[in-house]
Amino acid sequence: MKDRSLRAAARLLALLAASALVAGCSSLNPFSRKGPQIAPLPPLVSPVEVTIAAQTKVGSSEGLFLTPVVLDDEAIVAGGDGRVLRWNGGVRWEAKLEEGIIAGVGADERLAVVVTRKGDAVALAVGDGAVRWRHPLKADVITPPLVAGGLVVVRTADHRLIALDARDGKERWVYQRNLPPLSLRQSAPLVSAGNAIVAGYPGGIIAVLDPRSGAPLFELTVASPKGATEIERLTDVVGPPLVARQEVCAAAYQGRVACFDGRTAETLWAKDLSSRTGIDRDYRYVVVTADNDDVVALDVFSGKEQWRTGGFSWRLLTRPLILGDWVLVGDREGYVHALDRNDGRIRGRVRVGSGPILVEPKSIGPNRAVVQNTDGTVVIVEVH
């Protein structure tokens, strides 16, 4: 039990360091020379070409989980300095918020929403970048807002959900639940699924809410906390829950990956596998970035392991993106790695600037993905 607790503490400190919460003490910081050593770049097998098709810069987002959003074939990206761009190799429009940005971007076909360092939710018109409204949240926010169904739902760092009217920013409802005393500081995106809002929580719970009122409809248990210490009992749902084919799948730190029937809340399958960042899925696989930085593919129907790729230890990989025949992950040195979706072989890589990549690549078309790192570099990566 002691060894398990020490391993959990080391992984937790790695995540906190990636979030810029561990600083000034090199003995605790795995980015320091005295911390765990990052694995060398693993060799490529049957290499393919991974290239940067377009590149731009926005402000540095060190320690922030600033997330691009893709609408059709264009991306909306934000930088910590307050710039917001609609971009696809060329800038369609640019907006500048003087107070800087700490969270975003969330968007639908009409509005793009970010949260400023002052704690204001700011809605911009997708068509031209003009500010439509502002709402003071008076809260710390690290998660991109959800924009869907006439609502803008903002998740605060203490896991309250604040729903605003998308037309004018007026508050509609607030949802809050009891939480364990310790949780990960991570971007935990919300998901809109039909007539429901789906949110992963500390304690291994997925809450399914009525978007009209914020009332809970039902809950799903991805994993239950275990252990004697608060670190051992950390069991946060990580990354967004994924909803497809009336199924809900998610991963929990120090817990499991599980899929549920979204109609009956019945567990379809669960596999003991811890993740810091979450999963992606398609019709064949659920792909997981494990907390030891292995990338693991599970059968989408049974949860049985299909392949596992190691060699990334302490690279602090992002949540995976399934992109056609490829699985893309970013790492703390700014590399994007392309794995063969069919067998997990590492086939290619490209480096995006010099800063860590904290959020997963976003698909912007066949074999193309938008990637943003913390030094403000934004690129479109192509796998050939």
C-alpha positions as CSV (number, residue, x, y, z in Angstrom):
1,M,0.0,0.0,0.0
2,K,2.9,2.4,0.8
3,D,4.4,1.8,-2.7
4,R,1.1,2.4,-4.3
5,S,0.6,5.6,-2.4
6,L,4.1,6.9,-3.4
7,R,3.5,6.1,-7.1
8,A,0.1,7.9,-6.9
9,A,1.7,10.9,-5.3
10,A,4.4,11.1,-7.9
11,R,1.9,10.9,-10.8
12,L,-0.2,13.6,-9.0
13,L,2.8,15.9,-8.7
14,A,3.5,15.4,-12.4
15,L,0.0,16.5,-13.3
16,L,0.2,19.5,-11.0
17,A,3.5,20.5,-12.5
18,A,2.0,20.4,-15.9
19,S,-0.7,22.7,-14.6
20,A,1.8,25.2,-13.3
21,L,0.8,24.6,-9.7
22,V,4.1,23.1,-8.5
23,A,6.8,25.7,-8.5
24,G,9.8,26.8,-6.5
25,C,10.7,23.4,-5.1
26,S,12.7,21.3,-7.5
27,S,12.5,18.2,-5.2
28,L,8.8,18.1,-5.9
29,N,8.8,19.2,-9.5
30,P,9.2,16.4,-12.1
31,F,10.2,19.0,-14.7
32,S,13.4,19.6,-12.7
33,R,16.6,17.7,-13.2
34,K,16.1,15.9,-9.8
35,G,12.6,14.7,-10.7
36,P,11.7,11.6,-12.7
37,Q,13.5,11.5,-16.1
38,I,11.5,11.9,-19.3
39,A,11.8,9.0,-21.7
40,P,13.9,9.6,-24.9
41,L,11.9,9.9,-28.1
42,P,10.8,6.3,-29.0
43,P,11.9,5.0,-32.4
44,L,9.5,5.2,-35.4
45,V,8.3,2.1,-37.1
46,S,7.6,2.2,-40.9
47,P,7.7,6.1,-40.7
48,V,5.1,8.3,-42.3
49,E,5.4,12.0,-42.9
50,V,3.9,14.3,-40.3
51,T,4.1,17.9,-41.3
52,I,2.9,21.4,-40.3
53,A,0.6,22.7,-43.0
54,A,0.0,26.1,-41.4
55,Q,1.1,28.0,-38.3
56,T,0.3,31.1,-36.3
57,K,0.9,32.6,-32.9
58,V,-1.4,33.7,-30.1
59,G,-0.3,34.8,-26.6
60,S,1.4,32.4,-24.2
61,S,-0.9,30.2,-22.2
62,E,1.6,28.8,-19.7
63,G,-0.3,26.8,-17.0
64,L,-3.6,27.2,-18.8
65,F,-5.7,24.7,-20.6
66,L,-6.6,26.9,-23.6
67,T,-8.4,24.8,-26.1
68,P,-9.0,25.4,-29.8
69,V,-12.5,24.7,-31.1
70,V,-13.2,23.7,-34.7
71,L,-16.2,24.8,-36.7
72,D,-16.4,23.2,-40.1
73,D,-12.9,23.7,-41.5
74,E,-11.9,26.7,-39.4
75,A,-10.5,26.9,-35.8
76,I,-11.2,29.5,-33.2
77,V,-8.2,29.8,-30.9
78,A,-7.4,32.1,-27.9
79,G,-4.1,33.2,-26.3
80,G,-3.4,34.2,-22.7
81,D,-2.8,37.7,-23.8
82,G,-6.4,38.2,-24.8
83,R,-6.3,37.6,-28.6
84,V,-9.0,35.4,-30.2
85,L,-8.6,34.3,-33.8
86,R,-10.8,32.6,-36.3
87,W,-8.2,30.8,-38.5
88,N,-7.5,28.1,-41.0
89,G,-4.0,29.0,-42.3
90,G,-5.2,32.6,-42.7
91,V,-6.9,34.9,-40.2
92,R,-10.6,35.5,-40.9
93,W,-10.9,37.8,-37.9
94,E,-9.1,38.7,-34.7
95,A,-10.5,40.1,-31.5
96,K,-8.5,41.5,-28.5
97,L,-9.7,41.4,-24.9
98,E,-7.4,43.7,-22.9
99,E,-7.7,41.8,-19.6
100,G,-6.3,38.5,-21.0
101,I,-7.9,35.0,-21.2
102,I,-7.7,32.1,-18.7
103,A,-10.3,29.6,-20.2
104,G,-11.8,28.8,-23.6
105,V,-12.7,28.4,-26.3
106,G,-16.3,27.1,-26.3
107,A,-18.5,27.7,-29.4
108,D,-21.5,26.8,-31.5
109,E,-22.3,28.2,-34.9
110,R,-23.2,31.6,-33.5
111,L,-21.1,32.3,-30.4
112,A,-17.5,31.8,-29.3
113,V,-17.1,32.2,-25.5
114,V,-14.0,32.7,-23.4
115,V,-13.3,33.6,-19.7
116,T,-11.0,36.5,-18.9
117,R,-8.5,36.9,-16.1
118,K,-11.0,39.2,-14.4
119,G,-13.4,36.3,-14.3
120,D,-15.8,37.6,-17.0
121,A,-17.4,35.3,-19.5
122,V,-17.2,37.1,-22.8
123,A,-19.3,36.0,-25.9
124,L,-18.0,36.9,-29.4
125,A,-19.9,36.6,-32.6
126,V,-18.6,33.7,-34.7
127,G,-19.2,35.7,-37.9
128,D,-17.0,38.7,-37.1
129,G,-15.5,38.4,-33.6
130,A,-17.6,41.3,-32.2
131,V,-18.3,41.2,-28.4
132,R,-22.0,40.3,-27.9
133,W,-22.1,40.4,-24.1
134,R,-20.1,40.0,-20.9
135,H,-21.1,38.3,-17.6
136,P,-19.0,38.6,-14.4
137,L,-18.6,35.2,-12.9
138,K,-16.5,36.2,-9.9
139,A,-14.9,32.7,-10.0
140,D,-11.7,30.9,-11.1
141,V,-12.3,29.0,-14.4
142,I,-10.0,26.6,-16.2
143,T,-12.4,24.7,-18.4
144,P,-13.7,25.9,-21.8
145,P,-17.4,26.9,-21.6
146,L,-20.0,24.7,-23.2
147,V,-22.2,26.5,-25.8
148,A,-25.2,24.5,-26.8
149,G,-29.0,24.6,-26.8
150,G,-29.3,28.3,-26.2
151,L,-27.1,28.1,-23.1
152,V,-23.5,29.0,-22.2
153,V,-22.5,26.7,-19.3
154,V,-19.3,27.6,-17.4
155,R,-17.6,25.2,-15.1
156,T,-15.7,27.0,-12.2
157,A,-12.6,25.6,-10.6
158,D,-14.6,24.5,-7.6
159,H,-16.9,22.5,-10.1
160,R,-20.0,24.7,-9.9
161,L,-21.8,24.9,-13.2
162,I,-23.2,28.3,-14.1
163,A,-25.7,28.4,-17.0
164,L,-26.1,31.7,-18.9
165,D,-28.6,32.6,-21.5
166,A,-26.7,32.6,-24.9
167,R,-28.7,35.6,-26.1
168,D,-27.7,38.1,-23.4
169,G,-25.5,36.4,-20.8
170,K,-28.1,36.5,-18.0
171,E,-27.8,33.7,-15.4
172,R,-30.3,30.9,-15.7
173,W,-29.3,28.4,-13.1
174,V,-26.4,27.1,-10.9
175,Y,-25.6,23.5,-10.1
176,Q,-23.3,22.4,-7.3
177,R,-22.7,19.1,-5.6
178,N,-20.7,17.9,-2.6
179,L,-17.1,17.0,-3.5
180,P,-14.2,15.1,-1.9
181,P,-11.6,17.3,-0.1
182,L,-8.9,16.7,-2.8
183,S,-9.3,16.8,-6.6
184,L,-7.1,17.3,-9.6
185,R,-6.8,20.7,-11.2
186,Q,-7.7,19.8,-14.7
187,S,-9.7,20.9,-17.6
188,A,-12.9,18.8,-17.5
189,P,-15.0,19.7,-20.5
190,L,-18.7,19.5,-20.4
191,V,-20.7,17.7,-23.1
192,S,-24.1,18.3,-24.6
193,A,-25.9,15.2,-25.5
194,G,-29.5,15.5,-26.9
195,N,-31.6,16.9,-24.0
196,A,-28.9,16.6,-21.4
197,I,-25.6,18.1,-20.1
198,V,-23.0,15.5,-19.1
199,A,-20.3,16.4,-16.6
200,G,-17.6,14.3,-15.1
201,Y,-16.8,15.0,-11.4
202,P,-14.3,14.2,-8.6
203,G,-15.2,11.0,-6.8
204,G,-15.6,9.1,-10.1
205,I,-19.1,10.3,-10.9
206,I,-20.8,11.5,-14.1
207,A,-23.7,13.8,-13.5
208,V,-26.4,14.0,-16.2
209,L,-28.4,17.2,-16.0
210,D,-31.5,18.8,-17.4
211,P,-30.4,21.8,-19.4
212,R,-33.6,23.7,-18.7
213,S,-33.1,23.8,-15.0
214,G,-29.8,22.2,-14.1
215,A,-31.6,19.5,-12.1
216,P,-29.8,16.2,-12.0
217,L,-31.5,13.5,-14.1
218,F,-29.3,10.6,-13.0
219,E,-25.7,9.7,-12.2
220,L,-23.2,7.1,-13.4
221,T,-20.3,5.7,-11.3
222,V,-17.1,5.3,-13.4
223,A,-15.1,4.4,-10.4
224,S,-15.4,4.5,-6.6
225,P,-12.6,6.0,-4.4
226,K,-10.4,3.5,-2.6
227,G,-7.5,3.7,-0.1
228,A,-6.6,5.1,3.3
229,T,-5.2,8.5,2.3
230,E,-6.8,11.4,0.3
231,I,-4.2,11.0,-2.5
232,E,-5.1,7.3,-2.8
233,R,-8.8,8.2,-2.9
234,L,-8.4,10.7,-5.8
235,T,-10.8,9.3,-8.4
236,D,-11.7,12.2,-10.7
237,V,-13.4,11.6,-14.0
238,V,-10.8,13.0,-16.5
239,G,-11.4,14.5,-19.9
240,P,-14.9,14.9,-21.4
241,P,-17.4,11.9,-21.1
242,L,-17.9,10.7,-24.6
243,V,-21.5,10.1,-25.9
244,A,-22.1,8.0,-29.0
245,R,-24.7,5.4,-30.1
246,Q,-26.6,6.1,-26.9
247,E,-23.6,5.0,-24.9
248,V,-21.6,7.1,-22.4
249,C,-17.9,6.3,-21.9
250,A,-15.4,7.9,-19.6
251,A,-12.1,7.4,-17.6
252,A,-11.2,8.1,-14.0
253,Y,-7.9,8.8,-12.4
254,Q,-6.8,5.8,-10.2
255,G,-10.0,4.1,-11.3
256,R,-11.4,2.6,-14.4
257,V,-12.5,3.2,-18.0
258,A,-16.2,2.4,-18.3
259,C,-19.0,2.5,-20.8
260,F,-22.7,2.8,-19.9
261,D,-26.0,2.4,-21.6
262,G,-27.2,6.0,-21.7
263,R,-30.9,5.0,-21.6
264,T,-30.8,2.6,-18.7
265,A,-27.6,3.7,-16.9
266,E,-26.5,0.1,-16.9
267,T,-22.7,-0.6,-17.0
268,L,-21.9,-2.2,-20.3
269,W,-18.2,-2.9,-19.4
270,A,-15.5,-1.5,-17.2
271,K,-11.7,-2.0,-17.1
272,D,-9.3,-1.1,-14.4
273,L,-7.1,1.4,-16.0
274,S,-6.1,4.8,-14.6
275,S,-5.8,7.9,-16.8
276,R,-4.9,11.6,-16.1
277,T,-6.3,13.0,-19.3
278,G,-9.1,10.8,-20.7
279,I,-10.2,8.9,-23.8
280,D,-11.3,9.1,-27.4
281,R,-13.5,6.6,-29.2
282,D,-14.7,5.5,-32.6
283,Y,-16.8,2.6,-33.9
284,R,-14.0,0.1,-33.1
285,Y,-11.9,1.3,-30.2
286,V,-11.8,3.3,-27.0
287,V,-8.3,4.7,-26.9
288,V,-6.9,5.8,-23.5
289,T,-3.8,7.7,-22.4
290,A,-3.0,5.8,-19.2
291,D,-1.5,7.6,-16.2
292,N,1.9,5.9,-16.9
293,D,1.8,7.5,-20.4
294,D,1.1,4.2,-22.2
295,V,-1.5,4.6,-25.0
296,V,-4.0,1.8,-24.8
297,A,-6.7,0.7,-27.3
298,L,-9.8,-1.2,-25.8
299,D,-12.5,-2.9,-27.8
300,V,-15.5,-0.6,-27.8
301,F,-17.9,-3.4,-27.3
302,S,-16.2,-5.4,-24.5
303,G,-13.4,-3.3,-23.1
304,K,-10.8,-6.0,-23.9
305,E,-7.3,-4.6,-24.5
306,Q,-6.4,-4.7,-28.2
307,W,-3.0,-3.0,-28.1
308,R,-0.7,-1.0,-25.8
309,T,2.1,1.3,-26.8
310,G,4.8,2.3,-24.2
311,G,8.0,4.3,-24.4
312,F,6.5,7.7,-23.4
313,S,7.2,7.6,-19.7
314,W,7.0,11.0,-18.0
315,R,6.2,12.7,-21.3
316,L,2.8,13.6,-19.8
317,L,0.8,12.8,-22.9
318,T,-2.4,14.6,-23.7
319,R,-5.8,12.9,-24.2
320,P,-5.7,11.0,-27.5
321,L,-7.4,12.0,-30.7
322,I,-8.5,9.3,-33.2
323,L,-8.0,10.8,-36.6
324,G,-8.9,8.4,-39.3
325,D,-6.2,5.7,-39.3
326,W,-4.2,7.5,-36.7
327,V,-4.1,8.3,-33.0
328,L,-2.5,11.6,-32.2
329,V,-1.1,12.6,-28.7
330,G,0.9,15.7,-27.7
331,D,3.6,15.7,-25.0
332,R,5.3,18.1,-22.6
333,E,8.2,18.8,-25.0
334,G,5.8,20.0,-27.7
335,Y,5.9,16.9,-29.9
336,V,2.8,15.5,-31.6
337,H,3.1,11.7,-32.0
338,A,1.2,9.7,-34.7
339,L,0.4,6.1,-33.8
340,D,-1.2,3.6,-36.1
341,R,-4.8,3.2,-35.0
342,N,-4.8,-0.5,-36.0
343,D,-1.8,-1.7,-33.9
344,G,-0.4,1.2,-31.9
345,R,3.0,1.4,-33.8
346,I,4.6,4.8,-33.5
347,R,4.8,5.9,-37.1
348,G,5.6,9.6,-37.1
349,R,6.0,12.9,-35.1
350,V,6.5,16.6,-35.4
351,R,7.4,19.3,-32.9
352,V,5.1,22.2,-32.3
353,G,7.1,25.1,-30.9
354,S,9.0,24.7,-27.6
355,G,6.2,24.7,-24.9
356,P,4.3,21.7,-23.5
357,I,1.0,20.6,-25.2
358,L,-1.6,20.4,-22.4
359,V,-4.8,19.8,-24.5
360,E,-5.4,17.2,-27.1
361,P,-5.2,17.9,-30.9
362,K,-8.6,18.8,-32.5
363,S,-9.7,17.3,-35.9
364,I,-10.1,19.9,-38.6
365,G,-10.5,17.5,-41.6
366,P,-9.2,14.2,-42.9
367,N,-5.8,13.5,-41.5
368,R,-5.5,17.1,-40.2
369,A,-5.6,18.4,-36.7
370,V,-5.2,21.8,-34.9
371,V,-2.6,21.8,-32.1
372,Q,-1.9,24.6,-29.6
373,N,1.0,24.6,-27.1
374,T,1.6,26.8,-24.1
375,D,4.1,29.1,-25.8
376,G,1.3,30.3,-28.0
377,T,2.1,28.3,-31.2
378,V,-0.9,27.1,-33.1
379,V,-0.5,24.7,-36.0
380,I,-2.4,22.5,-38.4
381,V,-0.7,19.1,-38.5
382,E,-1.1,16.7,-41.4
383,V,-0.4,13.0,-41.4
384,H,0.5,11.7,-44.9
